[in-house]
Each structure stands twice: as C-alpha cells, then as structure tokens.
Amino acid sequence: MWLYKGEKIKNVKTLGSDIHGFVYKITDLKLNKIYIGKKILFTNRKKRLTKKEQLDNWSGKGRKPRFKREIKESNWLDYYGSSKTLLEEINRRGELEFRREILILCKSKKSLTYWEIHHQCINNVLLIDSYNDTILGRFFKKDLI
C-alpha cells in the first residue's frame, strides 16, 4: 500500500488523470534505511498489428497501418523499487517491515527524473547507509520551465 500525504492510495484515479508518475521513498522500519526512486503510472508501447487487424483498421486510402499505440497501467501498486538489495530484504523479512510513501506527483517524464534526483540529493542517499547505489540524470534549465 502506498501513502500520499498520510492517505492510503489504492488506485490511479485518486492520483489524477494528468499525472505521469511519482517519486517515492521506501523506508526500512527496522534498520531505518531508505530508498528513493521514481515510477511511471502508464506505459505507452507500440504494438505490431496482425494482418487481420491491419485490414480491419484500413480505410482504403494510403498505406495499411502496421502498428498501434497501446497504453497500459504499470505495476506501480505492487512495485518496491529496482534495488536488488532492497528486494532481497523485502523477500526475506516481508512487506510489513517497510513503508512506501509517495513524495511528489509529476506531470512529465523530465520533471519526474529531476525530482527523483532532487530528493536523492537532499536525503544524501549516497553518503548515508541507504539502498540507493547511484544517482543519474542530465538537465537543462529549459527542460524544467
């Protein structure tokens, strides 16, 4: 279960329709170690159409469509990060010993990456005993305006 501003979040509708993803913090309640990461809410994939689907979607003018866009909700409700060390601890000790909090909701991919790095830096995740091993990103002012 995710917490956002003290409330339990159980579905994507409670977060808003224009939200691309969120930055989160997972806290190990026993060891007081943290992990800060980001998660997108929807994946947007290009899927190849079968020959039958190509003919069904073709109006007769121009080329037959070969692909379609498929938007799918990600596995964010069950997600516990990409840190192997963290995932091993969760598997060994159970989910009840960890708290998952949404720190900030983001409307774009670029802002999502920026806010993840921002929260990782202000929490000094590379200098303290945390589950984060790396901080990545490259930003320009124009991307944040």
Secondary structure, 3 states (H helix, E strand, C coil): CEEECCEEECCHHHCCCCCCEEEEEEEECCCCCEEEEEEECEEEEEEECCHHHHHHCCCCCCCCCCEEEEEEECCHHHCCCCCHHHHHHHHHHCHHHEEEEEEEEECCHHHHHHHHHHHHHHCCCCCCCCCCCCCCCCCCHHHHC
